[in-house]
Amino acid sequence: MLLITDLLSVLQGQVSSTNLQHLAVIVQSILSLSRPVTTLSIARMSVVSYRTIQRFYALTDINWSLINLLLFRAFVYKQGKIYLLAADETVEDKAGKYTYGLATFIRPSPKKPSNRLAF
């Protein structure tokens, strides 16, 4: 079985070595969790602190779309095959009472205003 660091080695040119190490620790922690995945539960299962995980999630220099593409090309893509890209919206409850720049919006299914985030 390959180690997480071996799997993430395809990202070496796109992510700094420190961030790659943090990503490996976070992925390992998420995969070992049996309870709901939260930042706190990841920190409890890993060797990095809660604050380090928050800093990692706040990074703006990581191009997540490119990372997804690199992982797809390295482990899934086969030349000559046809692939279909699909997306699914997820609606999550919003934490807290107010988030700057976010007001209520109309969800398509119940047609009611909601304080939720859609991804």
Beta strands, then each sheet from edge to edge (+ up, - down):
strand 1: 91-93
strand 2: 105-106
strand 3: 113-114
strand 4: 116-118
sheet 1: 1+ 4-
sheet 2: 2+ 3-
end
